Amino acid sequence: MHVAEISFPFANNLEIDVVSDLVNRLLAVWRMNGQVCNREWPITIVGKTAIATALVPEAGSLEKEISNEYVKKAIAELLEKGGCSPEIKLKGEDIDSNETCSCTTIKSYILYTTYISLESSLRCGDCFCPIPLYKIPPTDGEEFYNLICWQSDYSSCDSLQMNCWTLERAATREMSLHDSSLSKQGLEVCRIITNSTNIPTYYYLYRNNGRSKNQELQRKCPSCGGEWLLEERLHCFDFKCDKCRLLSNIAWNVR
C-alpha cells in the first residue's frame, strides 16, 4: 500500500464543518470502492486547505477512471459547494503492509484478513498478496459494501480472541465454524466473486485449539465431510476443500 496526502482547497466562506462533511463523504465512498484502505484518515486544516492522510492500494488507486457513480457524485458535490478537485501526493509505500499482487494470471482468490490487516482482504491464491478490490466487479451494487463490512466484522472478532478477555469464545466460534453468521457472510461474498469473475474464491476457517496433532490430521471438511488435508501446505493453510471452497489450518496449539 501507499501513503497518500490528499489536499482539498476550499472557498474562503466555506465553514469547517461543511468541509469536514464533504471530505469525509468522498473518503468514505473511495473506501467502499476499494480505492482507500482502512476507515481512519486524519484530516488537518492548513489555511484554506483540508489535508487528509490515507492508505491506498496502488500508486494510481485514486485515478478518475476507477471512480464509480458514488465517487463521481461526491466529487461533484464537493465542487458544487465551493471545494476544488482533490490534489494527491504520494508520500511513499507503507512499510507495514504487504505488496500488492502482480500476478498476470490469477487462478484463485482467498478471502482472508486479520485484526492488524489494513489492506484488501481479497488475496491471490498463488502469491497470497492483496488484490485491490476495484480489480474485480463490485460485490454489492456499485460498491464493495458487503465485503468491507465482513472484513470489519472479522477484524473485530479476531481482536476479541487475541485480547483473550471479552467475548473470546464467541468471537473464536464466529471465525471457526463454517455455519456461523460471520462465515455465512464471508462465504456469500466468495460466491458472488466466484460467479462474477469465474475464478474460484476460497474462505478461511480459523482453527485455534485441537486435542492433538494426530486428531487434527484426521479432520474432515466441516461442510461436506470430505477429505481436505493437503499434502503440502498452501501459504498458512493445511486444509483445502475444492467442493466447499474452504481453507483451514492445523490447530495452532498442537502444531
C-alpha positions as CSV (number, residue, x, y, z in Angstrom):
1,M,0.0,0.0,0.0
2,H,0.9,3.6,-0.4
3,V,0.5,6.6,2.0
4,A,-1.3,9.4,0.2
5,E,-1.6,13.0,1.2
6,I,-4.9,14.3,-0.3
7,S,-5.4,18.1,-0.3
8,F,-8.8,19.8,-0.6
9,P,-8.6,23.5,-1.2
10,F,-11.9,25.3,-0.4
11,A,-13.5,28.7,-0.7
12,N,-12.9,31.3,2.0
13,N,-16.6,31.4,3.1
14,L,-16.9,27.6,3.5
15,E,-17.3,26.6,7.1
16,I,-15.0,23.9,8.5
17,D,-18.0,21.6,9.4
18,V,-19.1,21.7,5.8
19,V,-15.6,21.0,4.6
20,S,-15.3,18.0,7.0
21,D,-18.6,16.5,5.8
22,L,-17.6,16.8,2.1
23,V,-14.1,15.4,2.6
24,N,-15.2,12.5,4.8
25,R,-18.0,11.7,2.4
26,L,-15.6,11.4,-0.5
27,L,-13.1,9.3,1.5
28,A,-15.9,7.0,2.6
29,V,-17.1,6.3,-0.9
30,W,-13.5,5.9,-2.1
31,R,-13.2,3.3,0.7
32,M,-16.3,1.4,-0.4
33,N,-15.0,1.4,-3.9
34,G,-11.7,-0.2,-2.7
35,Q,-9.7,2.9,-3.6
36,V,-8.9,3.8,0.0
37,C,-8.0,1.2,2.7
38,N,-8.9,1.3,6.4
39,R,-11.6,3.6,7.9
40,E,-9.3,6.1,9.6
41,W,-7.9,9.1,7.8
42,P,-6.6,12.0,9.9
43,I,-7.7,15.4,8.5
44,T,-6.0,18.7,9.2
45,I,-6.7,22.3,8.1
46,V,-3.8,24.4,6.8
47,G,-5.0,27.8,5.8
48,K,-7.9,27.2,3.4
49,T,-6.9,23.6,2.6
50,A,-8.1,20.4,4.2
51,I,-5.4,17.7,4.1
52,A,-6.2,14.1,4.6
53,T,-3.7,11.2,5.0
54,A,-4.9,7.9,3.7
55,L,-3.7,4.5,2.7
56,V,-4.3,3.5,-0.9
57,P,-3.6,0.0,-2.5
58,E,-1.6,1.3,-5.5
59,A,0.0,4.5,-6.8
60,G,-2.8,5.0,-9.2
61,S,-5.7,4.0,-6.9
62,L,-7.4,7.4,-6.9
63,E,-7.4,7.9,-10.7
64,K,-10.7,9.1,-12.1
65,E,-11.0,6.1,-14.4
66,I,-11.6,3.9,-11.3
67,S,-14.3,6.1,-9.9
68,N,-17.8,4.6,-9.5
69,E,-21.0,6.6,-9.5
70,Y,-20.9,7.4,-5.8
71,V,-17.3,8.7,-6.1
72,K,-18.3,10.9,-9.0
73,K,-21.3,12.3,-7.1
74,A,-19.2,13.0,-4.0
75,I,-16.6,14.9,-6.1
76,A,-19.4,16.8,-8.0
77,E,-20.9,17.8,-4.6
78,L,-17.5,18.9,-3.4
79,L,-17.0,21.2,-6.4
80,E,-20.6,22.5,-6.3
81,K,-20.3,23.6,-2.6
82,G,-17.1,25.6,-3.0
83,G,-14.3,23.0,-2.9
84,C,-11.7,22.2,-5.5
85,S,-10.6,19.0,-7.1
86,P,-8.5,17.0,-4.7
87,E,-4.8,17.1,-5.1
88,I,-3.0,13.8,-4.5
89,K,0.6,13.5,-3.4
90,L,2.1,10.1,-2.7
91,K,4.3,10.1,0.4
92,G,5.7,6.6,-0.2
93,E,5.0,2.9,0.5
94,D,3.6,1.8,3.8
95,I,6.4,-0.3,5.3
96,D,4.0,-2.4,7.4
97,S,1.7,-3.7,4.6
98,N,2.1,-6.5,2.1
99,E,2.9,-5.8,-1.5
100,T,0.0,-5.8,-4.0
101,C,-0.4,-8.8,-6.2
102,S,1.4,-8.5,-9.5
103,C,0.5,-11.9,-11.0
104,T,-0.5,-11.7,-14.7
105,T,-2.9,-14.7,-14.3
106,I,-4.9,-15.5,-11.2
107,K,-6.1,-19.0,-10.7
108,S,-7.9,-18.5,-7.4
109,Y,-8.8,-15.9,-4.8
110,I,-8.8,-16.2,-1.0
111,L,-10.9,-14.1,1.4
112,Y,-8.5,-13.6,4.3
113,T,-7.8,-10.9,6.9
114,T,-6.6,-10.4,10.5
115,Y,-7.1,-7.9,13.3
116,I,-4.0,-6.0,12.1
117,S,-4.6,-6.1,8.4
118,L,-5.5,-2.8,6.7
119,E,-5.1,-3.8,3.1
120,S,-7.6,-5.5,0.9
121,S,-8.9,-8.8,2.3
122,L,-9.0,-10.4,-1.2
123,R,-5.8,-12.3,-1.7
124,C,-4.3,-14.0,-4.7
125,G,-4.3,-17.8,-4.3
126,D,-0.8,-18.1,-5.9
127,C,1.3,-15.3,-4.3
128,F,-1.1,-14.6,-1.4
129,C,-0.7,-10.9,-1.9
130,P,-3.6,-8.5,-1.6
131,I,-5.6,-7.6,-4.6
132,P,-7.2,-4.1,-4.9
133,L,-11.0,-4.5,-4.8
134,Y,-11.5,-2.4,-7.9
135,K,-9.7,-5.1,-9.9
136,I,-12.9,-7.2,-9.7
137,P,-16.6,-6.4,-10.4
138,P,-18.4,-4.8,-7.4
139,T,-19.9,-7.3,-5.0
140,D,-22.8,-5.1,-3.7
141,G,-24.4,-2.9,-6.3
142,E,-21.8,-0.4,-7.4
143,E,-19.6,-0.9,-4.3
144,F,-17.9,-3.5,-2.1
145,Y,-20.0,-2.7,1.0
146,N,-20.8,-6.3,2.0
147,L,-17.1,-7.4,1.6
148,I,-15.8,-4.4,3.5
149,C,-18.4,-5.0,6.3
150,W,-17.3,-8.6,6.5
151,Q,-13.7,-7.5,6.8
152,S,-14.5,-5.1,9.6
153,D,-16.6,-7.8,11.5
154,Y,-13.9,-10.4,11.1
155,S,-11.2,-8.0,12.3
156,S,-13.3,-7.2,15.4
157,C,-13.8,-10.9,16.2
158,D,-10.0,-11.5,15.7
159,S,-9.2,-8.6,18.1
160,L,-11.5,-10.1,20.7
161,Q,-10.0,-13.6,20.5
162,M,-6.5,-12.1,20.5
163,N,-7.2,-10.0,23.6
164,C,-8.4,-13.1,25.5
165,W,-10.7,-11.0,27.7
166,T,-14.2,-10.1,26.5
167,L,-16.3,-12.5,24.3
168,E,-13.2,-14.5,23.3
169,R,-15.1,-17.8,22.9
170,A,-18.0,-16.2,21.0
171,A,-15.6,-14.4,18.6
172,T,-13.5,-17.6,18.1
173,R,-16.6,-19.6,17.2
174,E,-17.6,-17.0,14.6
175,M,-14.2,-17.3,13.0
176,S,-14.0,-21.1,13.2
177,L,-17.4,-22.5,12.3
178,H,-18.4,-22.8,8.7
179,D,-22.1,-22.1,9.5
180,S,-21.6,-19.1,11.9
181,S,-23.1,-15.7,11.0
182,L,-19.6,-14.3,10.1
183,S,-18.7,-17.3,7.9
184,K,-22.0,-17.3,6.1
185,Q,-21.5,-13.6,5.4
186,G,-18.0,-14.3,4.0
187,L,-19.0,-17.4,2.0
188,E,-21.7,-15.4,0.3
189,V,-19.1,-12.8,-0.7
190,C,-16.9,-15.6,-2.0
191,R,-19.9,-16.9,-4.0
192,I,-20.5,-13.5,-5.6
193,I,-16.9,-13.1,-6.5
194,T,-16.7,-16.6,-8.0
195,N,-19.8,-16.0,-10.1
196,S,-18.7,-12.6,-11.4
197,T,-15.1,-13.5,-12.2
198,N,-15.3,-17.2,-12.9
199,I,-12.3,-17.6,-10.5
200,P,-12.8,-19.9,-7.5
201,T,-12.8,-17.9,-4.3
202,Y,-11.9,-19.7,-1.0
203,Y,-12.9,-18.9,2.6
204,Y,-10.6,-19.4,5.6
205,L,-11.8,-21.0,8.8
206,Y,-9.7,-20.2,11.8
207,R,-8.6,-23.1,13.9
208,N,-7.0,-22.3,17.3
209,N,-7.4,-25.3,19.6
210,G,-7.3,-29.1,19.0
211,R,-6.8,-32.1,21.2
212,S,-3.8,-33.5,19.4
213,K,-1.9,-33.1,16.1
214,N,-2.9,-36.7,15.2
215,Q,-6.6,-35.9,15.6
216,E,-6.1,-32.6,13.7
217,L,-4.7,-34.5,10.7
218,Q,-7.8,-36.7,10.6
219,R,-10.2,-33.8,10.5
220,K,-12.7,-33.8,7.6
221,C,-14.2,-30.8,5.9
222,P,-16.8,-29.5,8.3
223,S,-19.3,-28.7,5.5
224,C,-19.3,-31.8,3.3
225,G,-17.4,-34.3,5.5
226,G,-14.8,-35.0,2.7
227,E,-11.1,-35.3,2.8
228,W,-9.3,-32.0,2.7
229,L,-5.8,-32.4,4.2
230,L,-3.2,-31.0,1.8
231,E,0.0,-33.0,1.0
232,E,1.9,-29.7,1.1
233,R,1.0,-26.6,3.0
234,L,-0.6,-23.8,0.9
235,H,0.7,-20.5,2.4
236,C,-0.6,-20.7,6.0
237,F,-3.3,-23.4,5.2
238,D,-3.1,-27.1,5.9
239,F,-6.6,-28.0,4.7
240,K,-8.4,-27.2,1.4
241,C,-11.8,-28.3,0.2
242,D,-12.4,-27.6,-3.5
243,K,-16.0,-28.6,-3.3
244,C,-16.9,-26.2,-0.5
245,R,-14.2,-23.7,-1.2
246,L,-13.0,-23.8,2.4
247,L,-9.5,-23.5,3.9
248,S,-8.2,-24.1,7.4
249,N,-5.1,-24.8,9.4
250,I,-3.9,-27.4,11.9
251,A,-4.8,-26.0,15.3
252,W,-2.2,-23.6,16.5
253,N,-1.9,-25.1,20.0
254,V,-0.8,-28.5,18.7
255,R,1.3,-27.6,15.7
